[in-house]
Amino acid sequence: MTQLRLHNSKLNLTISAQNGGGIVSFDAYGEAVLMPATDPILTPTRPAAFTLVPFCNRIAEGQARSGAQSINLRPNLEGEAHPLHGEGWLSKWTVEACCDETADLSLSYQPSPGRWPWSFEATQRYELTDGELRHVVSVQNESDCPMPAGSGFHPNFLREPGATFKADARAWRNLQN
């Protein structure tokens, strides 16, 4: 599996474009922050973290509505009753650029029967700064009609006594199309 390795004096990040552009491992100041993935990653739920796009969580029984349009999705993971986490985490992403401290990935999605019915483009940018990992996700509707969309991040943190987590999560902008 081809992996992207970002690093600076304080942080190390490994990404797998083949596994949803997900994080394989993330260490800060010599300590693991996320539960490292196995190599190879055997199931989509096993990266250290992955991006949820164009929807988060699950769509109950694959049934939803967007305006007048009915959405009918099949489960996208074997053994699950509902479609989970969108399409991005199950897709191979294209590496657009990568250097020591940044990586830019893209996904061009085309619908297929029983899957997300809108075309979209998505990007992920991973950036290491002085003691900080920044992860920016964008989704652009490429269909001829409005598309509902959301994005999320699914980390698998190490569980240790006394561990705490702090994050600054902001909405960048809301788009109608």
HULIN-V464945 format. One record per run of one state. SS is the DSSP state (2 for helix, 1 for strand, 0 for the rest). FROM is the first residue (numbers start at 1). TO is the last residue. If there is no record, write none. Layout:
# HULIN-V464945
ss,from,to
SS,FROM,TO
SS,FROM,TO
This chain:
# HULIN-V464945
ss,from,to
0,1,3
1,4,7
0,8,10
1,11,16
0,17,21
1,22,28
0,29,30
1,31,32
0,33,33
1,34,34
0,35,43
2,44,46
0,47,48
1,49,54
0,55,57
1,58,59
2,60,62
1,63,66
0,67,68
1,69,72
0,73,82
1,83,84
0,85,85
1,86,86
0,87,87
2,88,90
0,91,93
1,94,98
0,99,101
1,102,109
0,110,119
1,120,129
0,130,131
1,132,141
0,142,149
1,150,155
0,156,156
1,157,157
0,158,177
